């Protein structure tokens, strides 16, 4: 039962991601700058995150931030470039091609990360079945975006 909730939540996140990234791209068209749209996006995200933290946050967790290895803060930097890249790329290739390629890249990378247990991920070795599935996704992405 609990796994079903997580699966549905992950699916919902995919739906939301497929909506919010093109929306940010539209903001860039209105303002004439992907960088400005990106900055506004993260400003609103920061305000939202701080509000959520103020309402639901565990304030003592702030003290444990010192224990986090510095490289684990890199995703904040990467996120800015992902959203900026999305904002820039979608107007040029469209949302369909963008998301097909994005998901293809995510699946291939996720298989490698899981196989080796990189970044404290649960180890999930590559099998023939997983390799075939990933190959089909990549082949589908190539066919669909050509």
VEXTIFI-401485 format. One record per residue: residue in one letter; residue number from 1; x, y, z of N, C-alpha, C, O in turn. Coordinates in nm, 2 decimals. Example, Ala and Ser with C-alpha at 12.3 -4.5 7.8 and 13.67 -1.06 7.14 Angstrom:
2
  res    n  n.east  n.north    n.up  ca.east  ca.north   ca.up  c.east  c.north    c.up  o.east  o.north    o.up
    A    1    1.32    -0.57    0.78     1.23     -0.45    0.78    1.32    -0.33    0.78    1.42    -0.33    0.85
    S    2    1.28    -0.22    0.71     1.37     -0.11    0.71    1.29     0.00    0.79    1.34     0.11    0.80
# end
This chain:
146
  res    n  n.east  n.north    n.up  ca.east  ca.north   ca.up  c.east  c.north    c.up  o.east  o.north    o.up
    X    1    0.08    -0.12    0.00     0.00      0.00    0.00    0.09     0.13    0.00    0.07     0.22   -0.08
    X    2    0.19     0.13    0.09     0.27      0.25    0.10    0.35     0.27   -0.03    0.37     0.38   -0.07
    X    3    0.40     0.16   -0.09     0.47      0.17   -0.22    0.39     0.23   -0.32    0.43     0.31   -0.40
    X    4    0.26     0.20   -0.33     0.17      0.25   -0.42    0.16     0.40   -0.41    0.15     0.47   -0.51
    X    5    0.16     0.45   -0.29     0.15      0.60   -0.27    0.28     0.66   -0.32    0.27     0.77   -0.39
    X    6    0.39     0.60   -0.30     0.52      0.66   -0.35    0.52     0.66   -0.50    0.57     0.75   -0.56
    X    7    0.47     0.55   -0.56     0.47      0.54   -0.71    0.38     0.65   -0.77    0.41     0.71   -0.86
    X    8    0.26     0.66   -0.71     0.17      0.77   -0.75    0.22     0.91   -0.73    0.20     0.99   -0.82
    X    9    0.29     0.93   -0.62     0.35      1.06   -0.60    0.46     1.09   -0.70    0.47     1.20   -0.75
    X   10    0.54     0.99   -0.73     0.65      1.00   -0.84    0.58     1.03   -0.97    0.63     1.12   -1.05
    X   11    0.48     0.97   -1.00     0.41      0.99   -1.13    0.35     1.13   -1.13    0.36     1.20   -1.23
    X   12    0.29     1.18   -1.02     0.24      1.31   -1.01    0.35     1.41   -1.03    0.33     1.52   -1.09
    X   13    0.47     1.39   -0.97     0.58      1.48   -0.98    0.62     1.49   -1.13    0.66     1.60   -1.18
    X   14    0.61     1.38   -1.21     0.64      1.38   -1.35    0.54     1.47   -1.42    0.58     1.54   -1.51
    X   15    0.42     1.46   -1.38     0.31      1.55   -1.45    0.34     1.69   -1.42    0.34     1.78   -1.51
    X   16    0.37     1.72   -1.29     0.40      1.86   -1.25    0.52     1.91   -1.32    0.52     2.03   -1.37
    X   17    0.63     1.83   -1.33     0.75      1.88   -1.39    0.72     1.91   -1.54    0.78     2.00   -1.60
    X   18    0.64     1.83   -1.60     0.61      1.85   -1.74    0.52     1.98   -1.77    0.51     2.02   -1.88
    X   19    0.47     2.03   -1.66     0.39      2.16   -1.67    0.48     2.28   -1.63    0.48     2.38   -1.70
    X   20    0.55     2.27   -1.52     0.62      2.39   -1.47    0.74     2.43   -1.55    0.76     2.55   -1.56
    X   21    0.81     2.34   -1.61     0.93      2.38   -1.69    0.89     2.46   -1.81    0.94     2.56   -1.84
    X   22    0.79     2.41   -1.89     0.74      2.49   -2.00    0.68     2.62   -1.96    0.69     2.72   -2.03
    X   23    0.62     2.63   -1.84     0.57      2.75   -1.79    0.68     2.85   -1.77    0.67     2.97   -1.81
    X   24    0.79     2.81   -1.71     0.91      2.90   -1.69    0.96     2.94   -1.83    1.01     3.06   -1.84
    X   25    0.96     2.85   -1.93     1.00      2.89   -2.06    0.91     3.00   -2.12    0.96     3.09   -2.19
    X   26    0.78     2.99   -2.09     0.69      3.10   -2.14    0.72     3.23   -2.07    0.71     3.34   -2.13
    X   27    0.76     3.23   -1.94     0.80      3.35   -1.87    0.92     3.41   -1.94    0.92     3.53   -1.96
    X   28    1.01     3.33   -1.99     1.13      3.38   -2.06    1.09     3.45   -2.19    1.15     3.55   -2.23
    X   29    0.99     3.40   -2.26     0.94      3.46   -2.38    0.87     3.60   -2.35    0.89     3.70   -2.42
    X   30    0.80     3.60   -2.24     0.73      3.73   -2.20    0.84     3.84   -2.17    0.82     3.95   -2.21
    X   31    0.94     3.80   -2.09     1.04      3.90   -2.04    1.15     3.91   -2.14    1.23     4.01   -2.12
    X   32    1.17     3.82   -2.23     1.28      3.83   -2.33    1.41     3.78   -2.28    1.51     3.82   -2.34
    X   33    1.41     3.70   -2.17     1.54      3.66   -2.11    1.52     3.53   -2.03    1.44     3.53   -1.93
    X   34    1.59     3.42   -2.07     1.59      3.30   -2.00    1.65     3.32   -1.86    1.61     3.26   -1.76
    X   35    1.76     3.40   -1.85     1.82      3.42   -1.73    1.73     3.49   -1.63    1.73     3.46   -1.51
    X   36    1.66     3.60   -1.67     1.57      3.67   -1.58    1.46     3.57   -1.54    1.42     3.57   -1.42
    X   37    1.40     3.49   -1.63     1.30      3.40   -1.59    1.35     3.30   -1.49    1.28     3.26   -1.39
    X   38    1.47     3.25   -1.51     1.54      3.16   -1.41    1.55     3.22   -1.27    1.52     3.16   -1.17
    X   39    1.60     3.35   -1.27     1.62      3.42   -1.14    1.49     3.43   -1.07    1.48     3.41   -0.95
    X   40    1.38     3.47   -1.14     1.25      3.49   -1.08    1.20     3.35   -1.03    1.14     3.35   -0.92
    X   41    1.22     3.25   -1.11     1.18      3.12   -1.07    1.24     3.08   -0.94    1.17     3.03   -0.85
    X   42    1.37     3.09   -0.92     1.44      3.05   -0.80    1.41     3.15   -0.68    1.41     3.10   -0.57
    X   43    1.38     3.27   -0.71     1.34      3.36   -0.60    1.21     3.32   -0.54    1.19     3.31   -0.42
    X   44    1.11     3.29   -0.63     0.98      3.24   -0.58    1.00     3.10   -0.51    0.94     3.08   -0.41
    X   45    1.09     3.02   -0.57     1.11      2.89   -0.50    1.17     2.90   -0.37    1.14     2.83   -0.27
    X   46    1.27     3.00   -0.35     1.33      3.03   -0.22    1.23     3.07   -0.12    1.22     3.03   -0.01
    X   47    1.14     3.17   -0.16     1.04      3.22   -0.07    0.95     3.11   -0.03    0.91     3.10    0.09
    X   48    0.91     3.02   -0.12     0.82      2.91   -0.09    0.89     2.81    0.00    0.82     2.77    0.10
    X   49    1.01     2.78   -0.03     1.08      2.68    0.06    1.10     2.74    0.20    1.08     2.66    0.30
    X   50    1.13     2.87    0.21     1.15      2.93    0.35    1.01     2.93    0.42    1.01     2.90    0.54
    X   51    0.90     2.96    0.35     0.77      2.95    0.42    0.73     2.81    0.46    0.68     2.80    0.57
    X   52    0.76     2.72    0.38     0.73      2.58    0.42    0.82     2.54    0.54    0.77     2.47    0.63
    X   53    0.94     2.58    0.53     1.03      2.55    0.65    0.98     2.61    0.77    0.98     2.55    0.88
    X   54    0.94     2.74    0.76     0.89      2.81    0.88    0.77     2.74    0.94    0.75     2.75    1.06
    X   55    0.68     2.69    0.86     0.56      2.62    0.90    0.58     2.48    0.95    0.54     2.44    1.06
    X   56    0.66     2.40    0.87     0.67      2.26    0.90    0.82     2.22    0.94    0.84     2.10    0.98
    X   57    0.91     2.31    0.93     1.05      2.27    0.95    1.09     2.23    1.09    1.03     2.26    1.19
    X   58    1.20     2.15    1.09     1.26      2.10    1.21    1.38     2.19    1.23    1.48     2.17    1.17
    X   59    1.37     2.29    1.31     1.47      2.40    1.33    1.61     2.34    1.38    1.71     2.39    1.34
    X   60    1.60     2.23    1.46     1.73      2.18    1.51    1.81     2.11    1.39    1.93     2.09    1.41
    X   61    1.74     2.08    1.28     1.81      2.02    1.17    1.91     2.12    1.11    2.01     2.08    1.04
    X   62    1.90     2.25    1.13     1.99      2.35    1.08    2.13     2.33    1.13    2.23     2.35    1.06
    X   63    2.14     2.28    1.26     2.27      2.26    1.32    2.34     2.15    1.25    2.47     2.14    1.25
    X   64    2.27     2.05    1.20     2.33      1.93    1.13    2.38     1.96    0.99    2.45     1.88    0.93
    X   65    2.35     2.08    0.94     2.40      2.12    0.81    2.56     2.11    0.80    2.61     2.08    0.69
    X   66    2.62     2.14    0.91     2.77      2.14    0.91    2.82     2.00    0.88    2.94     1.98    0.84
    X   67    2.74     1.89    0.90     2.79      1.76    0.88    2.78     1.71    0.74    2.83     1.61    0.70
    X   68    2.71     1.79    0.65     2.69      1.76    0.51    2.82     1.79    0.44    2.87     1.90    0.44
    X   69    2.87     1.69    0.36     2.98      1.71    0.28    2.95     1.82    0.18    2.84     1.83    0.12
    X   70    3.05     1.91    0.15     3.03      2.03    0.07    2.98     1.99   -0.07    2.90     2.06   -0.13
    X   71    3.02     1.88   -0.13     2.98      1.84   -0.27    2.83     1.81   -0.27    2.78     1.81   -0.38
    X   72    2.77     1.78   -0.16     2.62      1.75   -0.17    2.54     1.88   -0.18    2.42     1.87   -0.18
    X   73    2.60     2.00   -0.17     2.53      2.12   -0.20    2.54     2.16   -0.34    2.47     2.26   -0.38
    X   74    2.61     2.09   -0.42     2.62      2.12   -0.57    2.49     2.11   -0.64    2.47     2.18   -0.74
    X   75    2.40     2.02   -0.60     2.27      2.02   -0.67    2.19     2.15   -0.68    2.12     2.18   -0.77
    X   76    2.21     2.24   -0.58     2.15      2.38   -0.59    2.21     2.45   -0.71    2.13     2.51   -0.79
    X   77    2.34     2.44   -0.73     2.40      2.50   -0.85    2.35     2.43   -0.98    2.32     2.50   -1.08
    X   78    2.35     2.30   -0.98     2.30      2.23   -1.09    2.16     2.26   -1.13    2.12     2.27   -1.24
    X   79    2.07     2.27   -1.03     1.93      2.30   -1.05    1.92     2.43   -1.13    1.83     2.44   -1.22
    X   80    1.99     2.53   -1.09     1.99      2.66   -1.16    2.01     2.64   -1.31    1.95     2.70   -1.39
    X   81    2.11     2.56   -1.34     2.15      2.54   -1.48    2.05     2.45   -1.55    2.02     2.47   -1.67
    X   82    1.99     2.35   -1.48     1.89      2.27   -1.54    1.76     2.35   -1.58    1.71     2.34   -1.69
    X   83    1.72     2.43   -1.49     1.60      2.52   -1.51    1.63     2.62   -1.62    1.55     2.64   -1.71
    X   84    1.75     2.68   -1.61     1.79      2.78   -1.72    1.80     2.71   -1.85    1.75     2.76   -1.95
    X   85    1.86     2.59   -1.86     1.87      2.51   -1.98    1.73     2.48   -2.04    1.71     2.49   -2.16
    X   86    1.64     2.44   -1.95     1.51      2.40   -1.99    1.44     2.53   -2.05    1.38     2.52   -2.15
    X   87    1.46     2.64   -1.98     1.39      2.76   -2.02    1.45     2.80   -2.16    1.37     2.86   -2.24
    X   88    1.57     2.78   -2.19     1.63      2.81   -2.31    1.60     2.71   -2.42    1.58     2.75   -2.54
    X   89    1.60     2.58   -2.39     1.59      2.47   -2.49    1.45     2.45   -2.54    1.43     2.43   -2.66
    X   90    1.35     2.45   -2.45     1.21      2.42   -2.49    1.16     2.51   -2.61    1.10     2.45   -2.70
    X   91    1.19     2.64   -2.61     1.14      2.72   -2.72    1.20     2.68   -2.86    1.15     2.71   -2.96
    X   92    1.32     2.61   -2.85     1.39      2.57   -2.97    1.35     2.44   -3.02    1.35     2.41   -3.15
    X   93    1.33     2.34   -2.93     1.30      2.20   -2.98    1.16     2.16   -2.94    1.11     2.05   -2.99
    X   94    1.09     2.23   -2.85     0.96      2.19   -2.81    0.96     2.11   -2.68    1.06     2.04   -2.65
    X   95    0.85     2.11   -2.61     0.84      2.03   -2.48    0.85     1.88   -2.51    0.91     1.81   -2.43
    X   96    0.78     1.83   -2.61     0.78      1.69   -2.64    0.92     1.63   -2.65    0.96     1.54   -2.58
    X   97    1.00     1.69   -2.75     1.13      1.64   -2.77    1.22     1.66   -2.64    1.30     1.57   -2.60
    X   98    1.20     1.77   -2.58     1.28      1.80   -2.46    1.26     1.70   -2.35    1.36     1.64   -2.30
    X   99    1.13     1.67   -2.32     1.11      1.57   -2.21    1.14     1.43   -2.25    1.19     1.35   -2.17
    X  100    1.13     1.39   -2.38     1.17      1.26   -2.42    1.32     1.24   -2.40    1.37     1.14   -2.35
    X  101    1.40     1.34   -2.44     1.54      1.34   -2.43    1.58     1.34   -2.28    1.68     1.28   -2.23
    X  102    1.51     1.43   -2.20     1.54      1.44   -2.06    1.52     1.31   -1.99    1.61     1.27   -1.91
    X  103    1.41     1.24   -2.01     1.38      1.12   -1.95    1.48     1.01   -1.99    1.52     0.93   -1.91
    X  104    1.51     1.01   -2.12     1.61      0.91   -2.17    1.74     0.93   -2.10    1.80     0.83   -2.05
    X  105    1.79     1.05   -2.08     1.91      1.08   -2.01    1.90     1.04   -1.87    2.00     0.98   -1.81
    X  106    1.79     1.06   -1.81     1.77      1.03   -1.67    1.77     0.88   -1.64    1.83     0.83   -1.55
    X  107    1.71     0.80   -1.73     1.70      0.66   -1.72    1.84     0.60   -1.73    1.88     0.51   -1.65
    X  108    1.92     0.64   -1.83     2.05      0.58   -1.85    2.14     0.62   -1.73    2.21     0.53   -1.68
    X  109    2.14     0.74   -1.69     2.22      0.78   -1.57    2.17     0.71   -1.44    2.26     0.67   -1.36
    X  110    2.04     0.70   -1.42     1.99      0.63   -1.30    2.04     0.48   -1.30    2.07     0.43   -1.19
    X  111    2.04     0.42   -1.41     2.09      0.28   -1.42    2.23     0.27   -1.37    2.27     0.18   -1.29
    X  112    2.32     0.36   -1.42     2.46      0.36   -1.38    2.47     0.39   -1.23    2.55     0.33   -1.16
    X  113    2.40     0.50   -1.18     2.41      0.54   -1.04    2.36     0.42   -0.95    2.43     0.39   -0.85
    X  114    2.25     0.36   -0.99     2.20      0.25   -0.91    2.29     0.12   -0.91    2.31     0.06   -0.81
    X  115    2.35     0.10   -1.03     2.44     -0.02   -1.04    2.56    -0.01   -0.95    2.59    -0.11   -0.88
    X  116    2.62     0.11   -0.94     2.74      0.12   -0.86    2.71     0.18   -0.72    2.80     0.18   -0.64
    X  117    2.58     0.21   -0.69     2.55      0.27   -0.56    2.61     0.40   -0.54    2.64     0.44   -0.43
    X  118    2.62     0.48   -0.64     2.68      0.61   -0.64    2.59     0.71   -0.56    2.47     0.69   -0.57
    X  119    2.65     0.80   -0.49     2.58      0.91   -0.42    2.49     0.85   -0.31    2.37     0.90   -0.29
    X  120    2.53     0.74   -0.25     2.46      0.68   -0.14    2.32     0.62   -0.18    2.23     0.60   -0.10
    X  121    2.32     0.59   -0.31     2.20      0.53   -0.37    2.19     0.38   -0.33    2.30     0.32   -0.31
    X  122    2.08     0.33   -0.32     2.06      0.18   -0.30    2.12     0.11   -0.42    2.09     0.14   -0.54
    X  123    2.21     0.01   -0.40     2.27     -0.06   -0.51    2.16    -0.15   -0.57    2.09    -0.23   -0.51
    X  124    2.16    -0.14   -0.71     2.06     -0.22   -0.79    2.13    -0.26   -0.92    2.12    -0.18   -1.01
    X  125    2.20    -0.37   -0.92     2.28     -0.41   -1.03    2.21    -0.41   -1.16    2.09    -0.44   -1.17
    X  126    2.28    -0.38   -1.27     2.22     -0.38   -1.40    2.20    -0.53   -1.44    2.29    -0.61   -1.42
    X  127    2.08    -0.56   -1.49     2.05     -0.69   -1.54    2.03    -0.68   -1.69    2.02    -0.57   -1.75
    X  128    2.02    -0.79   -1.76     1.99     -0.79   -1.90    1.85    -0.73   -1.93    1.84    -0.65   -2.02
    X  129    1.76    -0.76   -1.84     1.62     -0.70   -1.86    1.63    -0.55   -1.85    1.56    -0.48   -1.93
    X  130    1.70    -0.49   -1.75     1.71     -0.35   -1.73    1.79    -0.28   -1.85    1.75    -0.18   -1.90
    X  131    1.89    -0.35   -1.90     1.97     -0.30   -2.01    1.88    -0.29   -2.14    1.89    -0.20   -2.21
    X  132    1.81    -0.40   -2.16     1.72     -0.40   -2.28    1.61    -0.29   -2.26    1.58    -0.22   -2.36
    X  133    1.55    -0.27   -2.14     1.45     -0.17   -2.12    1.51    -0.03   -2.15    1.45     0.05   -2.22
    X  134    1.63     0.00   -2.10     1.70      0.13   -2.12    1.73     0.15   -2.27    1.72     0.26   -2.32
    X  135    1.77     0.04   -2.33     1.80      0.05   -2.47    1.68     0.08   -2.55    1.68     0.16   -2.65
    X  136    1.57     0.02   -2.52     1.44      0.05   -2.58    1.40     0.20   -2.56    1.35     0.26   -2.65
    X  137    1.42     0.25   -2.44     1.39      0.39   -2.41    1.48     0.48   -2.50    1.43     0.58   -2.56
    X  138    1.61     0.45   -2.50     1.70      0.53   -2.58    1.66     0.52   -2.73    1.66     0.63   -2.80
    X  139    1.64     0.40   -2.78     1.60      0.39   -2.92    1.47     0.46   -2.95    1.45     0.53   -3.05
    X  140    1.37     0.45   -2.86     1.25      0.53   -2.87    1.27     0.68   -2.88    1.21     0.75   -2.95
    X  141    1.36     0.73   -2.79     1.39      0.87   -2.79    1.45     0.91   -2.92    1.42     1.02   -2.98
    X  142    1.55     0.83   -2.98     1.61      0.86   -3.10    1.51     0.86   -3.22    1.50     0.95   -3.30
    X  143    1.42     0.76   -3.22     1.32      0.75   -3.32    1.22     0.87   -3.31    1.18     0.93   -3.41
    X  144    1.18     0.89   -3.19     1.07      0.99   -3.17    1.12     1.14   -3.19    1.04     1.22   -3.23
    X  145    1.25     1.16   -3.17     1.30      1.30   -3.18    1.37     1.32   -3.32    1.41     1.44   -3.34
    X  146    1.38     1.22   -3.40     1.45      1.24   -3.53    1.36     1.31   -3.63    1.40     1.33   -3.75
# end
